[in-house]
Amino acid sequence: MRLNRFLAEAGLASRRSSEDIILEGRVAINGHPVTDLATEVDAELDHVTVDGKRVHLKQKNIYILLHKPLNYVTTVKDEKGRDSVVDLIKISERIFPVGRLDYDTTGLLLLTNDGELSFRLTHPKFGVEKTYVAVLNKRITEKELAILRKGVRLFDGTTSPCKAKKLAKEAVEITIHEGKNKQVKRMFRKLGFKVRQLYRTRYGPLLLGKLKYGQWRNLKPQEVDALKKIVGLGS
Ligand code: URA
């Protein structure tokens, strides 16, 4: 398999970040440094090291569903020193969030050490659906919702058709399958709304359920299988 995929499956980093690690010259195979992204490795026979440390493919994969509270970042480290969601999960293994939620967004967040699954879940090609509830600063009309459903033009492209349902005068359930930065807030802003609260209730086949803010649980094996299946990793 490709070296970047090997590193991602070994839980070292996402597939994209693994490419950076290779390009930085930190990887050696059987003692020889490699920087070619097209390098293939034999997971059983080759001796792969990163920064001189052996990397093994066999690892216990961890899949966690967290109810992200307000005022946490979803990066592992924050340059402003703000709290990270990773610190809410007291386990010894290194895990990372799948995709991003804003500091002030709450709801369903997946964390894992499975770099390959994370790469696929966040890749636009697989179009994984995410459902949010947005509480707005004023009432929204059916006509405005129809515009949203069709797609709105943002500086980084027009959004794909999405599902949007009115839950109350000022609350909308919206399902998108892209992952542009701050996409939901920007879609509403484009129509003149401010999103007062945003929370995610669904990620692909996973539902937030009854977890309270800050609580988390391991995914059930059937849930892991369902996630893998939607991104073509099903067995
Ligand atoms: N869209 C946003 O605007 N913010 C999020 O946190 C997630 C989706």
Residues whose N, C-alpha, C, O or C-beta is under 5 A from the ligand:
A	BS01	URA	R100 L101 D102 T105 K182 Q183 V184 K185 R186
